Amino acid sequence: MTEIDFHFNTPDKVNYACRLLRKAVGARGARVVVVADAPMLEAVDLALWTFAPAEFIAHCRSDGEPHTVARSPVVLAESCDAPLPHRQVLVNLGHTVPGGFERFDRLIDIVSGDDADRQAGRMRWRHYADRGYAIQRHDFAGNTA
C-alpha cells in the first residue's frame, strides 16, 4: 500500500518542493514525479534551475524526449496518467487527489497555509483516510526553516 505523508502549513510550496527534491534525490537517490497544474509546474521548473546552483537537481517535463524522461530523477507532470518512467515517489502540489497515486510507493502531499489550499488538502486527507491509508502528518506551522 502507498505510504502517504502530508506536509502542511508550508509557507512557500515551490521553495519547499525544491528543498524536498534536493533531499530526496541528492541524499537518498530517490526518483520522483511532481504533479501539479501547468503554472505550478512552470514555477517549480524555473526554481529548480536556480535553487541551489552548486547542487543542480536534474529534471524534465513528462512530455520531453523519451530518453531524457527515462533518465531524469525528477519528472514534472500535469497528471499521473502520462507515461512515467518510475513510480517510486509522487509529490503532489495540486489541489486534487492525483489519479493513479496508488501505483507509487510513496505520496508526499504538500499543503500551504493558504485557506483554499488547506481546504483542498483536508478533502484529499479524507479521501486517503476513507480508503484506509495510514497518513503521516508533518506540520510546519511556525517553522521558518
N, C-alpha and C positions, 0 to 999 in steps of 0.2 A: 504494500500500500504506500502511496506517495506520502513522504514526510512534508508537513506544512509548517512554515514559520511565518508569523505575522510580525512585521516591523512597523510599528505605528508611532505617530506623532513625530515623524521625521521632518525637520524644518525645511529641507530642500531635497525633493525626490531625486533630481538629476545628480546633484553632488553626492548624495548618499548612495545612489546606484553606482556611481563611478568608484567610490571607496569600496563598496561591497564587491564589485567586479575585480578591482585590483587585488583584494584579499583572496577571493575565490580562485582566480586564475593564477595570480603570481605566487601566492603562498601555498595554495592547495592543489594547483594543477587541474582545477575543475573546468568542465566545458559547459557553457551557459548560453541559454536562449533568453533574450529580453523581449517581452511582449508589451506593446503599448500602441496608442494611436500614432498616426504619422507625425504630428507636431512634437509629441514627446520623444519619439524615436530620433527625430532630427536634432532635438536638443541634446539627447544622450550621445548621439554620434559626434556632434561638434565638441561636446565636453570631453569625450574620450581622446580626442586629438590634442587637447591642451591641458588636461587634468594634471598629469604628472609627466613632464617631458622626459625625465630620466627613467621612467617606468612605463613606457608605452604599452597599452593594452590592445593587442591585435583584435580587430573586429571587422564585421562586414554586415551588409544587409542580406536578408534571406533571398532576395531576388538578384543577388550578384552572380558572378561567374561561378558555375558549379564547383570547379576545382578550388576556388577561393573559399566558398562557403564550407566545403568539406574540411578544409584545414584550419579555419578560424575558431579559436577557443570561445569567442563571443559572437553570437549571431543575433542581429536585431530584426524582429519580425512583427508585423501587424497582427498576425494570427498564428496559432499553433497548427492550423490546417495546412500551412505551407510545408513543402518538403523540407525537413530539417535533418541535419547530419548527425545529431546526437540528442539524447533525451536524459541527460544527467541532471541538470539544474535549470529550472524555469524561474525567471524573475518577472513578476507581474507589476507593471507600473500603470496599468489601465484601471478603468472603473468597473469592469465586468469580470466575471469568472472566465478565465481563458479556456475556451473549448479544447478538450484533449489534455488538460493538465494532468490527468491521472496516468498518462503514459510516461511521465517524468518521475525520476527517483525522488526529487525534492522540488517543492514550490516555495519560493520566497515572495510573499506579497507585501509590497511597500505602500504604506498609507501616510499621507502628510497630516498636518494639523488642521488643514482647511476643512470647514464644516461639510461641504459637499463630498469631498474625498473621504472623510471619516464615515459619513452615512453610507456611501457606496461600499466602503470597507466592511462595515457592520453587516451589510447584506451578503457580501462574499463569505464572511466568517460563518454566518448562519447556514449558508449553502454547504460549506465544507463540514461543519459540525453535524448538520442534519443527515449527512451521508456517512457519518461515523469516523471521520478523520480526526486524529489527535492533533491539536494545534499548539505549537509553542509560541508564546507571546513574548515580544521584545518591545517594551515601552520606552521611548526616547524622550518623553516629556521632561523638560528641564535639563536634558543632556545637551550641552553645547559642543561636545567633541565631534 
